[in-house]
Amino acid sequence: MSFITIQEELEIFYILHKKNEHAKTIVLVHGAGGNHLSMLYIFNYIKKKWGNFFNIITFDLPFHYKSTYAKNTNAICTINKKVTINFYSSVLHELLEKLHLISNNNIIMVGHSMGVQISLRYASLFAENINKIMLIAGCDKVPVKDSFILSLHNNYDRTIKLFLKDAYSNETYHDMVKFKNAIDDINRTHYKIVINDFAAVKSFNKSDKDIDFAELNKKNIYFNILYSERDKIINQDCILALKNKLSFAKLNLIERKSHIEIIFGSRKLNNFIDEFLEQ
């Protein structure tokens, strides 16, 4: 568990399992309002089974949980203009560069939710670095409603609870301890950043200019797309449309999992990860 300074002002928290500088690197990217803990199950599973073959990194996106300003942790109100998918992708690139984890065709991306958009944007910017990508419960275009953003501004606590109700299973929602843990987890990140995340997701790729699908297909990048029929956050039609934009993509269903709990571990998830890494 470490911190590294990025762009001279950001302290980025990360957990890195490093095999060696010549191994491929698996990069785990969390979603809106999430943090490195969101991806910890996947990190630990891959480390245990595949740690002798890959470097693995999970991290907090800028201003999420432990990642903050290097010198002024109260400067959060000044960052609204920076918090975009493009900004997150550029920070990710500098993080990987500073840790000497980048070389040609050696990055394996695994993105969840908003992390799907970040992975797609990163791959569009640095396609030469990408080996393959797993996209979990996310899409390139996510129709976040203006009324939802407005409701977050007007009554954040109530609105975020309603969001989490849909993002988790009914079992978790009706379990007071589990649902409180879900609320506590998203509250690790300042509410302004969570709102900005949803706004960034909403605006991403609206004009089809943020992702260069032609370049991704030209590079023959392999995509493995995981989704669940019980995901109330990401529309299945969007996921199917995304698959159709990619020349080398496989679609895999994980049944009966909510938007967030799809990454918390199951035999199917493990099998799909193994299949993906063996590809």
Backbone as CSV, one residue per row, in Angstrom:
resi,resn,N_x,N_y,N_z,CA_x,CA_y,CA_z,C_x,C_y,C_z
1,MET,0.845,-1.181,0.000,0.000,0.000,0.000,0.882,1.233,0.000
2,SER,0.720,2.087,-1.007,1.634,3.212,-1.171,0.912,4.408,-1.769
3,PHE,1.601,5.551,-1.726,1.151,6.769,-2.385,2.221,7.207,-3.372
4,ILE,1.785,7.867,-4.445,2.713,8.440,-5.401,2.157,9.777,-5.868
5,THR,3.038,10.744,-6.075,2.613,12.074,-6.503,2.492,12.120,-8.021
6,ILE,1.337,12.594,-8.478,1.028,12.685,-9.907,0.719,14.139,-10.249
7,GLN,1.196,14.603,-11.393,0.939,15.963,-11.876,1.300,17.016,-10.830
8,GLU,2.267,16.695,-10.005,2.864,17.594,-9.019,1.922,18.018,-7.899
9,GLU,0.671,17.577,-7.911,-0.252,18.033,-6.876,-1.153,16.936,-6.323
10,LEU,-1.174,15.775,-6.947,-2.092,14.724,-6.541,-1.351,13.589,-5.857
11,GLU,-1.877,13.152,-4.732,-1.364,11.968,-4.050,-2.299,10.816,-4.386
12,ILE,-1.818,9.877,-5.173,-2.637,8.744,-5.593,-2.282,7.521,-4.757
13,PHE,-3.307,6.932,-4.141,-3.125,5.718,-3.346,-3.272,4.498,-4.248
14,TYR,-2.386,3.525,-4.061,-2.462,2.312,-4.878,-1.948,1.108,-4.101
15,ILE,-2.385,-0.058,-4.533,-1.859,-1.335,-4.043,-1.300,-2.073,-5.255
16,LEU,-0.055,-2.456,-5.177,0.620,-3.066,-6.324,1.242,-4.399,-5.941
17,HIS,0.897,-5.410,-6.709,1.643,-6.671,-6.678,2.519,-6.681,-7.918
18,LYS,3.825,-6.662,-7.723,4.733,-6.551,-8.862,5.549,-7.821,-9.014
19,LYS,5.336,-8.506,-10.120,6.129,-9.687,-10.457,7.493,-9.248,-10.958
20,ASN,7.505,-8.481,-12.042,8.731,-7.867,-12.549,8.354,-6.873,-13.647
21,GLU,9.303,-6.062,-14.054,9.019,-5.008,-15.024,8.706,-5.551,-16.410
22,HIS,8.996,-6.802,-16.660,8.761,-7.377,-17.982,7.426,-8.118,-18.071
23,ALA,6.769,-8.307,-16.932,5.479,-9.000,-16.931,4.368,-8.058,-17.393
24,LYS,3.303,-8.624,-17.936,2.134,-7.820,-18.261,1.504,-7.309,-16.964
25,THR,0.850,-6.149,-17.052,0.270,-5.510,-15.874,-1.246,-5.461,-15.985
26,ILE,-1.924,-5.999,-14.986,-3.385,-5.953,-14.911,-3.781,-4.724,-14.099
27,VAL,-4.557,-3.835,-14.711,-4.959,-2.572,-14.088,-6.444,-2.635,-13.764
28,LEU,-6.793,-2.521,-12.488,-8.184,-2.590,-12.037,-8.700,-1.177,-11.796
29,VAL,-9.796,-0.804,-12.464,-10.322,0.564,-12.407,-11.739,0.538,-11.846
30,HIS,-11.926,1.208,-10.716,-13.237,1.203,-10.049,-14.207,2.187,-10.687
31,GLY,-15.442,2.168,-10.193,-16.506,2.977,-10.768,-16.791,4.258,-10.014
32,ALA,-17.895,4.907,-10.379,-18.287,6.194,-9.804,-18.508,6.080,-8.300
33,GLY,-17.860,6.965,-7.549,-18.004,6.961,-6.102,-17.345,5.786,-5.412
34,GLY,-16.637,4.962,-6.173,-15.986,3.795,-5.597,-14.569,4.089,-5.153
35,ASN,-13.809,3.046,-4.908,-12.415,3.173,-4.493,-11.728,1.827,-4.690
36,HIS,-10.474,1.740,-4.258,-9.727,0.496,-4.488,-10.382,-0.717,-3.837
37,LEU,-11.137,-0.487,-2.760,-11.792,-1.599,-2.083,-12.818,-2.276,-2.982
38,SER,-13.404,-1.496,-3.895,-14.393,-2.057,-4.821,-13.796,-3.197,-5.638
39,MET,-12.523,-3.085,-5.967,-11.865,-4.053,-6.850,-10.990,-5.039,-6.079
40,LEU,-11.107,-5.030,-4.761,-10.171,-5.816,-3.954,-10.398,-7.322,-4.095
41,TYR,-11.657,-7.745,-4.249,-11.882,-9.178,-4.447,-11.155,-9.658,-5.702
42,ILE,-11.334,-8.923,-6.802,-10.696,-9.314,-8.063,-9.178,-9.272,-7.926
43,PHE,-8.670,-8.229,-7.260,-7.223,-8.116,-7.039,-6.699,-9.351,-6.305
44,ASN,-7.348,-9.704,-5.209,-6.865,-10.825,-4.393,-6.997,-12.158,-5.130
45,TYR,-8.075,-12.313,-5.888,-8.244,-13.559,-6.639,-7.135,-13.719,-7.680
46,ILE,-6.898,-12.647,-8.442,-5.861,-12.727,-9.481,-4.482,-12.908,-8.857
47,LYS,-4.232,-12.193,-7.765,-2.924,-12.309,-7.107,-2.672,-13.745,-6.642
48,LYS,-3.694,-14.368,-6.060,-3.529,-15.725,-5.536,-3.301,-16.737,-6.652
49,LYS,-4.059,-16.608,-7.745,-3.990,-17.632,-8.791,-3.004,-17.291,-9.897
50,TRP,-2.831,-15.989,-10.168,-2.041,-15.568,-11.315,-0.861,-14.676,-10.951
51,GLY,-0.600,-14.544,-9.657,0.427,-13.613,-9.207,1.834,-13.927,-9.668
52,ASN,2.083,-15.165,-10.059,3.417,-15.521,-10.559,3.631,-15.121,-12.019
53,PHE,2.562,-14.615,-12.637,2.643,-14.308,-14.072,2.418,-12.832,-14.397
54,PHE,1.725,-12.108,-13.507,1.327,-10.740,-13.829,1.653,-9.767,-12.698
55,ASN,1.894,-8.513,-13.081,1.793,-7.410,-12.136,0.308,-7.057,-12.021
56,ILE,-0.115,-6.622,-10.833,-1.526,-6.269,-10.624,-1.582,-4.988,-9.803
57,ILE,-2.405,-4.036,-10.237,-2.540,-2.789,-9.492,-4.006,-2.400,-9.364
58,THR,-4.394,-1.985,-8.164,-5.676,-1.341,-7.924,-5.383,-0.030,-7.210
59,PHE,-6.220,0.974,-7.406,-5.898,2.308,-6.901,-7.174,3.110,-6.703
60,ASP,-7.041,4.217,-5.974,-8.139,5.169,-5.828,-7.998,6.250,-6.887
61,LEU,-9.024,6.455,-7.688,-9.014,7.562,-8.635,-8.816,8.886,-7.897
62,PRO,-8.359,9.931,-8.572,-8.128,11.221,-7.904,-9.339,11.679,-7.092
63,PHE,-9.068,12.072,-5.854,-10.055,12.632,-4.930,-11.050,11.599,-4.410
64,HIS,-10.790,10.332,-4.655,-11.606,9.254,-4.118,-10.883,8.640,-2.922
65,TYR,-11.575,8.488,-1.821,-11.091,7.864,-0.593,-9.714,8.399,-0.208
66,LYS,-8.651,7.646,-0.428,-7.329,8.043,0.057,-6.537,8.910,-0.916
67,SER,-6.986,9.014,-2.157,-6.272,9.835,-3.148,-6.765,11.272,-3.072
68,THR,-5.850,12.198,-2.839,-6.251,13.584,-2.631,-5.141,14.517,-3.080
69,TYR,-5.279,15.802,-2.749,-4.211,16.747,-3.042,-3.006,16.464,-2.156
70,ALA,-1.828,16.649,-2.708,-0.607,16.370,-1.957,-0.420,17.329,-0.791
71,LYS,-0.807,18.595,-0.985,-0.510,19.602,0.036,-1.755,20.205,0.669
72,ASN,-2.879,20.148,-0.001,-4.060,20.838,0.501,-5.283,19.950,0.352
73,THR,-5.588,19.204,1.388,-6.704,18.276,1.313,-8.043,18.990,1.358
74,ASN,-8.064,20.294,1.605,-9.310,21.052,1.613,-9.579,21.745,0.278
75,ALA,-8.789,21.436,-0.728,-8.907,22.124,-2.015,-9.925,21.471,-2.937
76,ILE,-10.771,20.623,-2.380,-11.682,19.833,-3.201,-12.636,20.694,-4.021
77,CYS,-12.984,21.871,-3.513,-13.956,22.714,-4.209,-13.388,23.311,-5.488
78,THR,-12.099,23.204,-5.708,-11.479,23.832,-6.876,-11.301,22.871,-8.046
79,ILE,-11.734,21.621,-7.919,-11.367,20.611,-8.910,-12.483,20.245,-9.876
80,ASN,-13.640,20.885,-9.773,-14.780,20.475,-10.590,-14.443,20.375,-12.070
81,LYS,-13.722,21.325,-12.608,-13.441,21.354,-14.042,-12.534,20.204,-14.475
82,LYS,-11.781,19.619,-13.534,-10.820,18.568,-13.876,-11.443,17.177,-13.893
83,VAL,-12.525,16.991,-13.166,-13.028,15.641,-12.949,-13.842,15.186,-14.155
84,THR,-13.151,14.631,-15.118,-13.750,14.068,-16.323,-13.131,12.702,-16.574
85,ILE,-13.740,11.945,-17.457,-13.180,10.643,-17.824,-11.801,10.824,-18.446
86,ASN,-11.643,11.860,-19.236,-10.350,12.132,-19.863,-9.279,12.433,-18.811
87,PHE,-9.650,13.208,-17.798,-8.724,13.523,-16.701,-8.307,12.252,-15.968
88,TYR,-9.273,11.412,-15.627,-8.949,10.166,-14.943,-8.011,9.299,-15.789
89,SER,-8.244,9.261,-17.083,-7.408,8.446,-17.971,-5.977,8.965,-18.034
90,SER,-5.830,10.290,-18.055,-4.482,10.871,-18.107,-3.728,10.636,-16.805
91,VAL,-4.428,10.717,-15.675,-3.798,10.428,-14.384,-3.383,8.959,-14.321
92,LEU,-4.248,8.082,-14.792,-3.914,6.657,-14.816,-2.649,6.414,-15.628
93,HIS,-2.540,7.060,-16.774,-1.358,6.864,-17.617,-0.090,7.316,-16.894
94,GLU,-0.162,8.461,-16.230,1.022,8.941,-15.514,1.357,8.030,-14.340
95,LEU,0.339,7.512,-13.665,0.562,6.567,-12.571,1.326,5.344,-13.073
96,LEU,0.888,4.769,-14.168,1.546,3.578,-14.709,2.952,3.884,-15.205
97,GLU,3.130,5.066,-15.783,4.468,5.469,-16.234,5.423,5.606,-15.061
98,LYS,4.982,6.286,-14.010,5.861,6.522,-12.859,6.227,5.228,-12.145
99,LEU,5.352,4.251,-12.221,5.630,2.963,-11.584,6.346,1.998,-12.533
100,HIS,6.695,2.489,-13.723,7.427,1.696,-14.727,6.690,0.402,-15.078
101,LEU,5.390,0.555,-15.309,4.561,-0.608,-15.614,4.129,-0.658,-17.078
102,ILE,4.563,0.324,-17.872,4.113,0.407,-19.262,5.206,-0.034,-20.224
103,SER,4.828,-0.883,-21.133,5.631,-1.156,-22.328,4.660,-1.570,-23.419
104,ASN,5.137,-1.763,-24.606,4.251,-2.028,-25.737,3.422,-3.294,-25.525
105,ASN,2.102,-3.139,-25.645,1.180,-4.278,-25.636,1.196,-5.059,-24.321
106,ASN,1.405,-4.368,-23.191,1.521,-5.128,-21.943,0.469,-4.771,-20.895
107,ILE,-0.473,-3.873,-21.206,-1.471,-3.466,-20.224,-2.768,-4.243,-20.435
108,ILE,-3.236,-4.869,-19.365,-4.523,-5.567,-19.357,-5.463,-4.777,-18.454
109,MET,-6.495,-4.195,-19.036,-7.418,-3.365,-18.278,-8.609,-4.191,-17.795
110,VAL,-9.039,-3.913,-16.556,-10.283,-4.470,-16.032,-11.039,-3.309,-15.401
111,GLY,-12.113,-2.868,-16.045,-12.865,-1.720,-15.560,-14.278,-2.098,-15.178
112,HIS,-14.762,-1.498,-14.079,-16.144,-1.725,-13.626,-16.921,-0.424,-13.667
113,SER,-18.111,-0.434,-14.253,-19.018,0.719,-14.259,-18.351,1.928,-14.925
114,MET,-18.144,3.032,-14.214,-17.418,4.160,-14.798,-16.019,3.740,-15.230
115,GLY,-15.464,2.740,-14.569,-14.157,2.219,-14.954,-14.139,1.644,-16.361
116,VAL,-15.312,1.263,-16.877,-15.419,0.822,-18.273,-15.123,1.984,-19.207
117,GLN,-15.723,3.145,-18.919,-15.474,4.323,-19.745,-14.013,4.757,-19.664
118,ILE,-13.449,4.723,-18.467,-12.043,5.091,-18.308,-11.154,4.133,-19.097
119,SER,-11.462,2.853,-19.039,-10.674,1.853,-19.774,-10.759,2.081,-21.280
120,LEU,-11.952,2.384,-21.768,-12.132,2.630,-23.201,-11.418,3.902,-23.640
121,ARG,-11.487,4.932,-22.810,-10.803,6.179,-23.149,-9.291,5.991,-23.118
122,TYR,-8.802,5.322,-22.088,-7.361,5.062,-21.991,-6.887,4.275,-23.215
123,ALA,-7.653,3.267,-23.592,-7.272,2.449,-24.746,-7.290,3.259,-26.035
124,SER,-8.204,4.215,-26.142,-8.247,5.069,-27.329,-7.028,5.973,-27.409
125,LEU,-6.571,6.432,-26.245,-5.411,7.329,-26.202,-4.094,6.574,-26.343
126,PHE,-4.032,5.374,-25.790,-2.762,4.638,-25.719,-2.951,3.197,-26.197
127,ALA,-3.529,3.046,-27.372,-3.863,1.711,-27.886,-2.636,0.815,-28.002
128,GLU,-1.482,1.424,-28.249,-0.259,0.621,-28.414,0.146,-0.085,-27.120
129,ASN,-0.343,0.417,-25.983,0.006,-0.192,-24.697,-0.904,-1.359,-24.321
130,ILE,-2.058,-1.447,-24.971,-3.106,-2.358,-24.526,-2.919,-3.763,-25.078
131,ASN,-3.046,-4.741,-24.175,-3.043,-6.147,-24.564,-4.473,-6.655,-24.741
132,LYS,-5.304,-6.438,-23.738,-6.724,-6.803,-23.812,-7.464,-6.106,-22.680
133,ILE,-8.805,-6.150,-22.742,-9.617,-5.383,-21.797,-10.832,-6.199,-21.368
134,MET,-11.102,-6.208,-20.062,-12.346,-6.766,-19.527,-13.219,-5.605,-19.052
135,LEU,-14.457,-5.571,-19.533,-15.413,-4.528,-19.182,-16.539,-5.160,-18.370
136,ILE,-16.750,-4.669,-17.143,-17.731,-5.275,-16.244,-18.822,-4.266,-15.899
137,ALA,-20.059,-4.617,-16.239,-21.234,-3.821,-15.853,-21.074,-2.347,-16.198
138,GLY,-20.718,-2.088,-17.448,-20.541,-0.708,-17.878,-20.747,-0.570,-19.366
139,CYS,-20.774,0.674,-19.835,-21.034,0.940,-21.236,-20.356,2.235,-21.648
140,ASP,-20.226,2.435,-22.959,-19.590,3.665,-23.426,-20.509,4.866,-23.267
141,LYS,-21.803,4.669,-23.468,-22.782,5.750,-23.313,-23.786,5.360,-22.236
142,VAL,-23.816,6.125,-21.156,-24.724,5.820,-20.048,-25.687,6.996,-19.875
143,PRO,-26.977,6.800,-20.101,-27.939,7.902,-20.052,-28.333,8.301,-18.629
144,VAL,-27.427,8.965,-17.941,-27.731,9.474,-16.598,-28.702,10.648,-16.743
145,LYS,-29.799,10.607,-16.034,-30.834,11.633,-16.174,-30.430,12.933,-15.484
146,ASP,-30.803,14.045,-16.101,-30.567,15.357,-15.486,-31.247,15.450,-14.130
147,SER,-32.422,14.848,-14.019,-33.170,14.903,-12.755,-32.422,14.196,-11.634
148,PHE,-31.666,13.148,-11.980,-30.866,12.437,-10.976,-29.727,13.320,-10.476
149,ILE,-29.032,13.985,-11.391,-27.953,14.896,-10.999,-28.505,16.020,-10.138
150,LEU,-29.646,16.590,-10.539,-30.267,17.673,-9.769,-30.660,17.193,-8.381
151,SER,-31.193,15.991,-8.306,-31.592,15.427,-7.016,-30.385,15.206,-6.107
152,LEU,-29.261,14.809,-6.678,-28.031,14.672,-5.885,-27.619,16.012,-5.291
153,HIS,-27.740,17.073,-6.072,-27.401,18.410,-5.574,-28.370,18.860,-4.484
154,ASN,-29.637,18.531,-4.651,-30.656,19.041,-3.722,-30.761,18.224,-2.442
155,ASN,-30.605,16.921,-2.553,-30.721,16.053,-1.374,-29.828,14.835,-1.595
156,TYR,-28.546,15.038,-1.344,-27.559,14.013,-1.681,-27.804,12.710,-0.920
157,ASP,-27.967,12.788,0.394,-28.073,11.577,1.209,-29.243,10.702,0.769
158,ARG,-30.394,11.314,0.564,-31.570,10.543,0.151,-31.364,9.945,-1.235
159,THR,-30.840,10.744,-2.158,-30.693,10.286,-3.543,-29.660,9.180,-3.669
160,ILE,-28.565,9.301,-2.931,-27.522,8.275,-3.048,-28.001,6.959,-2.446
161,LYS,-28.858,7.018,-1.430,-29.431,5.791,-0.876,-30.346,5.113,-1.888
162,LEU,-31.119,5.909,-2.621,-31.984,5.343,-3.658,-31.152,4.723,-4.781
163,PHE,-30.045,5.379,-5.110,-29.140,4.808,-6.117,-28.578,3.471,-5.642
164,LEU,-28.113,3.432,-4.402,-27.528,2.201,-3.869,-28.568,1.090,-3.751
165,LYS,-29.812,1.469,-3.496,-30.888,0.474,-3.463,-30.967,-0.263,-4.792
166,ASP,-30.821,0.473,-5.894,-30.848,-0.147,-7.221,-29.532,-0.831,-7.571
167,ALA,-28.436,-0.301,-7.046,-27.114,-0.822,-7.403,-26.787,-2.128,-6.690
168,TYR,-27.446,-2.371,-5.544,-27.237,-3.604,-4.788,-28.475,-4.495,-4.902
169,SER,-28.347,-5.710,-4.427,-29.464,-6.653,-4.453,-30.491,-6.301,-3.385
170,ASN,-31.694,-6.834,-3.531,-32.728,-6.641,-2.514,-32.283,-7.207,-1.175
171,GLU,-31.561,-8.314,-1.218,-31.062,-8.928,0.017,-30.158,-7.961,0.773
172,THR,-29.246,-7.313,0.070,-28.353,-6.350,0.717,-29.128,-5.144,1.214
173,TYR,-30.063,-4.652,0.409,-30.839,-3.468,0.794,-31.612,-3.711,2.085
174,HIS,-32.143,-4.907,2.257,-32.952,-5.211,3.440,-32.113,-5.712,4.616
175,ASP,-30.823,-5.843,4.421,-29.911,-6.195,5.513,-29.297,-4.904,6.033
176,MET,-29.685,-4.484,7.230,-29.290,-3.169,7.745,-27.777,-3.011,7.817
177,VAL,-27.078,-4.054,8.215,-25.622,-3.975,8.356,-24.964,-3.857,6.985
178,LYS,-25.363,-4.715,6.057,-24.757,-4.692,4.718,-25.032,-3.376,3.999
179,PHE,-26.276,-2.876,4.124,-26.603,-1.644,3.413,-25.909,-0.444,4.047
180,LYS,-25.766,-0.468,5.358,-25.002,0.601,6.014,-23.551,0.578,5.548
181,ASN,-22.989,-0.613,5.393,-21.617,-0.720,4.886,-21.502,-0.140,3.478
182,ALA,-22.530,-0.362,2.658,-22.531,0.193,1.300,-22.560,1.717,1.338
183,ILE,-23.370,2.274,2.225,-23.442,3.734,2.376,-22.119,4.277,2.899
184,ASP,-21.572,3.611,3.907,-20.290,4.053,4.471,-19.189,4.028,3.414
185,ASP,-19.239,3.043,2.521,-18.194,2.924,1.504,-18.241,4.090,0.522
186,ILE,-19.408,4.427,0.020,-19.477,5.539,-0.933,-19.199,6.866,-0.239
187,ASN,-19.478,6.932,1.067,-19.200,8.159,1.822,-17.719,8.343,2.135
188,ARG,-16.891,7.382,1.776,-15.444,7.575,1.892,-14.951,8.637,0.906
189,THR,-15.755,8.887,-0.115,-15.415,9.888,-1.129,-16.318,11.100,-0.962
190,HIS,-15.747,12.301,-1.047,-16.504,13.540,-0.879,-17.693,13.571,-1.837
191,TYR,-18.826,14.034,-1.321,-20.051,13.988,-2.119,-19.939,14.775,-3.422
192,LYS,-19.145,15.855,-3.433,-18.985,16.630,-4.670,-18.320,15.800,-5.765
193,ILE,-17.399,14.951,-5.361,-16.713,14.100,-6.333,-17.659,13.033,-6.865
194,VAL,-18.487,12.475,-5.991,-19.454,11.474,-6.437,-20.413,12.088,-7.455
195,ILE,-20.906,13.282,-7.164,-21.790,13.972,-8.112,-21.064,14.226,-9.429
196,ASN,-19.830,14.690,-9.332,-19.047,14.940,-10.544,-18.807,13.663,-11.348
197,ASP,-18.637,12.551,-10.642,-18.481,11.273,-11.343,-19.696,10.983,-12.224
198,PHE,-20.879,11.120,-11.646,-22.090,10.841,-12.417,-22.237,11.811,-13.587
199,ALA,-21.865,13.064,-13.369,-21.907,14.046,-14.458,-20.906,13.684,-15.555
200,ALA,-19.726,13.200,-15.147,-18.707,12.790,-16.120,-19.176,11.591,-16.933
201,VAL,-19.806,10.638,-16.263,-20.356,9.464,-16.947,-21.415,9.891,-17.960
202,LYS,-22.264,10.817,-17.548,-23.352,11.294,-18.408,-22.833,11.938,-19.693
203,SER,-21.795,12.738,-19.566,-21.312,13.516,-20.709,-20.347,12.744,-21.608
204,PHE,-19.854,11.605,-21.128,-18.823,10.888,-21.881,-19.373,10.291,-23.173
205,ASN,-18.657,10.512,-24.252,-18.914,9.930,-25.577,-20.295,10.259,-26.148
206,LYS,-20.904,11.339,-25.694,-22.221,11.711,-26.224,-22.154,12.014,-27.715
207,SER,-21.036,12.564,-28.152,-20.892,12.915,-29.566,-20.022,11.916,-30.329
208,ASP,-19.782,10.758,-29.714,-18.992,9.683,-30.345,-17.568,10.107,-30.685
209,LYS,-17.004,10.988,-29.878,-15.644,11.459,-30.142,-14.637,11.034,-29.072
210,ASP,-15.115,10.431,-27.996,-14.219,10.090,-26.889,-13.565,8.723,-27.043
211,ILE,-14.137,7.878,-27.884,-13.595,6.531,-28.089,-13.344,6.318,-29.576
212,ASP,-12.132,5.929,-29.894,-11.775,5.665,-31.288,-11.929,4.166,-31.555
213,PHE,-13.163,3.756,-31.846,-13.416,2.331,-32.063,-12.657,1.801,-33.272
214,ALA,-12.495,2.627,-34.282,-11.756,2.193,-35.474,-10.321,1.826,-35.117
215,GLU,-9.701,2.638,-34.259,-8.322,2.359,-33.847,-8.257,1.109,-32.976
216,LEU,-9.219,0.962,-32.055,-9.239,-0.218,-31.191,-9.396,-1.487,-32.025
217,ASN,-10.255,-1.434,-33.023,-10.465,-2.605,-33.880,-9.274,-2.850,-34.801
218,LYS,-8.655,-1.776,-35.240,-7.463,-1.905,-36.087,-6.335,-2.609,-35.332
219,LYS,-6.246,-2.335,-34.032,-5.200,-2.943,-33.204,-5.552,-4.369,-32.774
220,ASN,-6.744,-4.829,-33.162,-7.185,-6.187,-32.803,-7.216,-6.409,-31.298
221,ILE,-7.615,-5.384,-30.554,-7.693,-5.509,-29.096,-8.879,-6.390,-28.726
222,TYR,-8.633,-7.371,-27.877,-9.676,-8.299,-27.443,-10.409,-7.733,-26.231
223,PHE,-11.742,-7.792,-26.280,-12.590,-7.316,-25.190,-13.436,-8.462,-24.663
224,ASN,-13.496,-8.568,-23.341,-14.392,-9.509,-22.681,-15.380,-8.679,-21.866
225,ILE,-16.658,-8.778,-22.200,-17.688,-7.932,-21.594,-18.555,-8.779,-20.677
226,LEU,-18.592,-8.428,-19.392,-19.415,-9.134,-18.413,-20.608,-8.269,-18.030
227,TYR,-21.770,-8.898,-17.939,-22.969,-8.157,-17.541,-23.917,-9.095,-16.803
228,SER,-24.939,-8.518,-16.166,-25.957,-9.299,-15.475,-27.341,-8.812,-15.875
229,GLU,-28.261,-9.738,-15.999,-29.638,-9.370,-16.351,-30.332,-8.643,-15.200
230,ARG,-29.769,-8.675,-14.006,-30.367,-7.987,-12.859,-29.722,-6.631,-12.568
231,ASP,-28.875,-6.187,-13.450,-28.248,-4.867,-13.298,-29.291,-3.792,-13.610
232,LYS,-29.650,-3.006,-12.596,-30.651,-1.948,-12.767,-30.026,-0.610,-13.153
233,ILE,-28.708,-0.554,-13.231,-28.013,0.703,-13.514,-27.636,0.799,-14.992
234,ILE,-27.122,-0.271,-15.545,-26.657,-0.275,-16.934,-27.633,-1.056,-17.810
235,ASN,-28.145,-0.404,-18.838,-29.106,-1.005,-19.751,-28.432,-2.063,-20.629
236,GLN,-29.069,-3.223,-20.745,-28.486,-4.303,-21.547,-28.385,-3.935,-23.022
237,ASP,-29.320,-3.124,-23.506,-29.259,-2.700,-24.909,-27.981,-1.920,-25.186
238,CYS,-27.563,-1.113,-24.206,-26.324,-0.348,-24.348,-25.123,-1.285,-24.435
239,ILE,-25.129,-2.315,-23.613,-24.026,-3.276,-23.617,-23.965,-4.026,-24.947
240,LEU,-25.118,-4.422,-25.459,-25.156,-5.114,-26.753,-24.681,-4.197,-27.876
241,ALA,-25.076,-2.919,-27.802,-24.627,-1.955,-28.812,-23.116,-1.761,-28.749
242,LEU,-22.576,-1.738,-27.522,-21.126,-1.609,-27.357,-20.411,-2.804,-27.975
243,LYS,-20.909,-4.002,-27.708,-20.275,-5.198,-28.282,-20.240,-5.122,-29.806
244,ASN,-21.311,-4.611,-30.391,-21.389,-4.547,-31.851,-20.420,-3.534,-32.450
245,LYS,-19.921,-2.614,-31.633,-18.941,-1.636,-32.110,-17.522,-2.197,-32.093
246,LEU,-17.350,-3.339,-31.425,-16.023,-3.924,-31.244,-15.878,-5.173,-32.099
247,SER,-14.809,-5.243,-32.862,-14.614,-6.375,-33.773,-14.230,-7.654,-33.049
248,PHE,-13.527,-7.517,-31.927,-13.019,-8.686,-31.207,-13.522,-8.637,-29.766
249,ALA,-14.796,-9.008,-29.591,-15.414,-8.920,-28.269,-16.248,-10.160,-27.987
250,LYS,-16.223,-10.571,-26.723,-17.039,-11.691,-26.267,-17.931,-11.208,-25.136
251,LEU,-19.192,-11.606,-25.175,-20.169,-11.195,-24.171,-20.444,-12.360,-23.239
252,ASN,-20.336,-12.119,-21.921,-20.560,-13.169,-20.933,-21.561,-12.706,-19.884
253,LEU,-22.517,-13.558,-19.584,-23.571,-13.256,-18.616,-23.245,-13.872,-17.260
254,ILE,-23.346,-13.051,-16.215,-23.290,-13.547,-14.837,-24.684,-13.353,-14.247
255,GLU,-25.416,-14.430,-14.053,-26.818,-14.342,-13.660,-26.988,-13.875,-12.219
256,ARG,-28.097,-13.182,-12.019,-28.614,-12.852,-10.687,-27.634,-12.054,-9.837
257,LYS,-26.896,-11.149,-10.470,-25.987,-10.288,-9.725,-26.351,-8.823,-9.957
258,SER,-26.277,-8.033,-8.895,-26.566,-6.606,-9.007,-25.388,-5.875,-9.650
259,HIS,-25.600,-4.592,-9.916,-24.590,-3.783,-10.593,-23.254,-3.790,-9.852
260,ILE,-23.299,-3.701,-8.541,-22.059,-3.653,-7.755,-21.614,-5.043,-7.325
261,GLU,-22.548,-5.880,-6.932,-22.168,-7.187,-6.391,-21.645,-8.152,-7.455
262,ILE,-21.739,-7.771,-8.708,-21.161,-8.589,-9.779,-19.641,-8.705,-9.639
263,ILE,-19.008,-7.723,-8.975,-17.544,-7.759,-8.817,-17.110,-8.280,-7.441
264,PHE,-18.070,-8.727,-6.633,-17.733,-9.182,-5.287,-17.410,-10.664,-5.203
265,GLY,-17.442,-11.337,-6.309,-16.967,-12.712,-6.286,-18.055,-13.743,-6.489
266,SER,-17.799,-14.653,-7.401,-18.654,-15.805,-7.654,-17.832,-16.786,-8.475
267,ARG,-18.279,-18.013,-8.511,-17.555,-19.008,-9.304,-17.523,-18.612,-10.776
268,LYS,-18.642,-18.047,-11.251,-18.686,-17.626,-12.661,-17.703,-16.504,-12.935
269,LEU,-17.654,-15.517,-12.036,-16.698,-14.424,-12.220,-15.282,-14.972,-12.263
270,ASN,-14.960,-15.850,-11.326,-13.620,-16.446,-11.306,-13.305,-17.160,-12.622
271,ASN,-14.278,-17.928,-13.109,-14.065,-18.670,-14.357,-13.855,-17.732,-15.542
272,PHE,-14.630,-16.645,-15.576,-14.489,-15.691,-16.679,-13.148,-14.963,-16.614
273,ILE,-12.696,-14.660,-15.396,-11.372,-14.044,-15.241,-10.287,-14.993,-15.737
274,ASP,-10.375,-16.255,-15.332,-9.382,-17.244,-15.768,-9.368,-17.372,-17.291
275,GLU,-10.546,-17.471,-17.867,-10.656,-17.602,-19.325,-10.069,-16.381,-20.028
276,PHE,-10.352,-15.206,-19.469,-9.857,-13.949,-20.040,-8.336,-13.884,-20.000
277,LEU,-7.752,-14.248,-18.871,-6.298,-14.169,-18.731,-5.592,-15.248,-19.548
278,GLU,-6.265,-16.354,-19.773,-5.683,-17.419,-20.590,-5.772,-17.117,-22.081
279,GLN,-6.646,-16.187,-22.456,-6.904,-15.874,-23.876,-5.642,-15.412,-24.597
